[in-house]
Amino acid sequence: RNYQIDGFNWLFRLAHWGVGACLADDMGLGKTIQALALILTRCQLGPTLIVAPTSVCINWLEETKRFAPTLNAAFFGEFIAKDRQKQIENLSSFGMLICSYGLMQQEFEMLSQVQWKIIVLDEAQAIKNPSTKRSHAAMKLKGDFKLITTGTPIENHLGELWNLFRFLNPGLLGSLEWFNQNFALPIEKEGNENAQSRLKRLIKPFILRRIKSEILEELPPKTEITLHVNMSYEEIAFYEAVRQKAEKKLSGLTAKAGRENFQILAEIMRLRRACCRLS
């Protein structure tokens, strides 16, 4: 799609300049595909490191096999520490290591031995807090081009943005104290539009964000598929036991209206969990 081609061209340009990039597109707009397209242009130069939440690592492997089969993608963490070291030592061109944030934090000394051609932090809000061990580990990684992907570059306060850019382009936003004094406090406490405008101009070349409403014409029609799953005999019995217990508990309620509503919601959640229970 055209917006993905634009995203790739933007990433390619920043990689050529040697500066980091934050791809902050809405969820579902193909950040992984755009990142893989860039990796394919530089993979012959050396290995790539992907750091992602554990639940997303498998998606990276599947997308790589589908859209970039020339890459030698592998999970980091399937081996004991001794074999992980061998895995690091055997990295070469077209190699791509997929690592969870937890393992990056545990093995950052091993991972920091490599001068990666590209480092991608997926769901990079995972390192938003500069005081965490995870953030400290990420800052130790060495890469020619650093890319973060996140649909939420700021979740709570501007200090999170500062730490993301500390990983991408160290020094761009100054020290945390300087950033707070010149941007965070004036913007968050005083609503200073001048400070907001200056910060926007400073980071604009390095952050790209598109939302679904901007590119609706390029998106395929929405498809909804409803699947009905029948419970097994054991699941029906389990659910009925939970339901009867909830009914008995709620029938004797004597709490005030607000507290009563809370207890009803709590029982509904228990019934919902019973429906989601694996056999």
Secondary structure, 3 states (H helix, E strand, C coil): CHHHHHHHHHHHHHHHHCCCEEECCCCCCCHHHHHHHHHHHHHHHCCEEEEECHHHHHHHHHHHHHHCCCCEEEECCCCCHHHHHHHHHCCCCCEEEEEEHHHHHHCHHHHCCCEEEEEEEECHHHHCCCCCHHHHHHHHCEEEEEEEECCCCCCCCHHHHHHHHHHHCCCCCCCHHHHHHHHHHHHHHHCCHHHHHHHHHHHHHHEECCCHHHCHHHCCCCCCCCCCCCCCHHHHHHHHHHHHHHHHHHHCCCCCHHHHHHHHHHHHHHHHHHHHCCC
